[in-house]
Structure formats: structure tokens, C-alpha cells
Amino acid sequence: MKIIYGTGNKNKVIAMKKILKDNNVKAEIYTLKDIGFYEKIIEDGKTFEENSKIKAMAIKKFCDKNNILDKIIITDDAGMCIEKLDGEPGVYSARYAGENATQIELLEKVLNKMKIFEKEEDRKCKFVCVLTAILPDGEIIVSKGECKGTVAKEIGTLGGLEYQPIFIPNGFDKPLSKLNEKTYKRLHNHRDLAVKDLVVKLRNKGIN
């Protein structure tokens, strides 16, 4: 299987390779840099599904133009959604506190908005990841992964995905950033769940 993974994030590429390997998928992964794609994609969708598809279609257009026709294109859009904030930060997760905001600025903005909600039941949230895959024949497959939890009241260890330091997955009492990979990943990694779902859909079409 040959895959163009629509990202310039090295950590995402490493994670994708590991997830595919864990699911017994042998694949060659190509990044946007590998295919010479440097165009800026305007993600102006209102949902994760729309933004993921916008990215996939932009890359598909580039591949068609440059005769890159034998690879599966995979793109994703992901973020944190908080019930009491009507789904915010949602599709704006990466730029919730401004285009060049730091991780601490993003986290502080969320916690400030959540100050009025003291009860755990009022702090429900989830991480969402939507994958769009475009097969060489043009067929589009969409997969989704979610992990649910609550918003912490204090910021945990910084690092990792933007909101990991304030996301407490269901069944735990610590934010993701304070849990080791073995403890939570199998059950609480939204991207991992989305990829697993995609792998099943691809295999159902005879693609391994």
C-alpha cells in the first residue's frame, strides 16, 4: 500500500507509521514534501469532516496534475470539543487563541471559559479525529475516532498535542500528558481509533 499522508508534521507521520504497523499494514508513507506539495490550503470548513475533505481534495488535484495516480491520499482534521462551550474549540482548536498562540495560551483560554463550570458532569469533552482517504480510482472513504473525557481544572505537564495537559480521559483521574503511552493509548487515542476504522474499511475493499 502506498499512502500520501497529507501533513508536514513529523510526529504525525511517526504516529501513523506506528499505528499501521500495529495493525499489520505494510505501507510506504509519503509526505507532502516527498511529492513536492507546498501549497497553502485554506481550511474554511465548519466541521472536521469538511476540513479533512478540503485538504484531501486539494492534494488530489495536485496529484492529478502531476500524474501521481497510484497512491492513497489520507488527510485528517482533529480537535477538542467541549459540551458546555457548544463544541468549542472544535475545528478552531489549533488557532483558538490566535494564529500564533502558544500551548499555554490555548489552555488558559479554555480554562478561563470553563471557570463557571465546577461540576465534573459540566466539564464533559471529547477529542475527535476525522480521516478522509481518496483511493486511486477517486473513491472517498471517511473514518472517525473519538475519545471522551472531562476538562481538568489545572494545566498538567506541557507538551504533546495542544490540549492533552487539560484532557482527563474517562476512567482516569489525570490528564493525558501525565499518563504514559501504555496506560491510555489503546483506548484513548482518537487518531489511532480513526486509523483502525479506516484500515477495516480498506480491507473490506480488498486493500491491504
N, C-alpha and C positions, 0 to 999 in steps of 0.2 A: 504494500500500500504506500502510495506517495501522497504526502499531505503538505499543503501550503498553510501554515498556521499564521493567521493574519495579526501578528503582533511584533513589536520591536522590543518587547520586554524579555530579557534573557531568563529571568526567574520563571516566567510563564512557560517558556519553551522547555526549560528543565523539568518543570512540573508535568507538562503534557507528555513528555517522553517517558517519565516515570509511571504515570497513570496508564499509558498504553502498554508499557512493558508488564505492569502488574496485572493487566487484563489479557495477557498473552497475544498482544497485537504487535506484529513486526511491521514497522513503518519507517519510511525515510521522511524526516521533517525538514521542510524548507521554510525559512523566514521571509519576511517581505524584503529584507536586504539581499537575501540569496537570489531573488528573482528580479531585483533592481526596481522595486516599487518604493518610491519616495513621495508619493502624492499625499497631500493633506486631505483627510476625509472629514467632512462636516457631519457630525453625529447629531442631527436635529430631530430625532425620533422622540416620541412621548413614552415609549416602553422599551424594555430591554430587548424584546423581540424585534422591534423596528430598528433600533440602533445596530444590533448584530447583523440584521439583513442588509442594512445600508452599507456596512463595511464589506460584507461578503460580495455584494453586487458590484461595488467599486473595484474590488480585486479581480472579480470575474471579467469585468470589462477590460481591464488591463491585460489579463491573461489571453483573452480572445484576440486582442490587438497585437500581442507579441507571440502568438502561436504557441502558448503554453496550455496544452489541451489534455494532458494525461494525468493531472493531479486533482485530488480532492481539496477544495478550499474550505477551511474551517475558521470561523471568527467567533468571538464571544463578546458579550456585554454583561457586566455584573455590578452588583452594588448591595447596599444595605437598605432595608425598608422597615420603617418604624410605624406601627399601627396608629398610635396617638398623634403622629405627625403627618397623617394621611399619606403614608408611604414614602415620605422623605427619609433620607436624601435621594433614594431611588436612582434614576438614570443620571442624576447630577452628583452622585457620590464622590467622584474624583475632583469635582470643582465646586463643591458645596459651599466652601468658604472663600471662593475666588479661584481664578485660573492657576495662580502660583502659590496657593496656600500650602503651609507645611502640615505635616500629620497632626501635630499638636493643635494647630488652629482648627482643623476639621473636627477633631474630637471635642475641643472646648465648645465649639458652636453647637454641636449636638447635645452635649451635657447641659449647656445653659438652657436650651429649649426644653429639656426634659426635667428641669428642676421642680416643676409644679406637679410632676407625677411621682409620688412616693411609693405607691404600692407596686409590688412585682408584677401583678396582673396588668398594670397600666404601662408597663415598660416592655411589652412584647415586641419582638422584631424578628427579622429573618435576613439571611444572606441569600441572594438569588444569582444564578448564573444561567444565561441562555446561550446556547451554541447554534450557529447556523452552518450547515455543511452544504456545499454545492458540488454535486458529483460531476464527473467529466461530461456526462450526457445532458447536464443542465438541471437535473432534478434537485430540488431543495429539501433538506431534512432538518427539522428543528428539534433540539433536545433541551431539557431544563432540569436544573438541580437546585434544591432549596435546603437550607438547614435553619432550624428555628431556635430562638433563644430569647434573652432579655438584655436590655441595655444596663450596663454596670453604672454605679453612681460615681465611681472614681476611675481614672485612667490607669490601666495596668502598664506592663512593660511595653515601651515603644518598639516599633519595627514590624516587619511583616506587612500584610495587607492593611490598608488605611485604618479600618475600623476594628481590627482584631483586638486592640487593647481595651475596648469597651463592650465587646460582644461575649456574653456568657451563654454558651450553648445549653440547651435543655439537658438536664441530668447532671450538670456540673455547677460548682459554686465559684469558679474562677474564669476570667476572660481567656479567650483563645491564646493570647500572647503569653499566658503563664502556664499553658498546658503543653506537654511535649507531643510530638507527632504521633507516637504510638498510642497515646491516651485518647486522642479525639479524631484523628484523620479519617478512619474508616467510616465513621458515622456522621461526621460533621464538616465535611469539605464539599461545599456546593459545586465547585468546578469538577471535582472527582465524580460526584454523582451525575452531573450532566454528561461527562465523557462516557461513563459507564452506560448510560442510557443510549447515547449515540452509537457506541460500539455494538450494542444489541440490535439496533435498527439497521446498521450496516451489514451485520452478519445475516440478518433476516433477508437481505437482498443478495446474499452470496458474496459479500465483500469482506475479506479477512485481512 
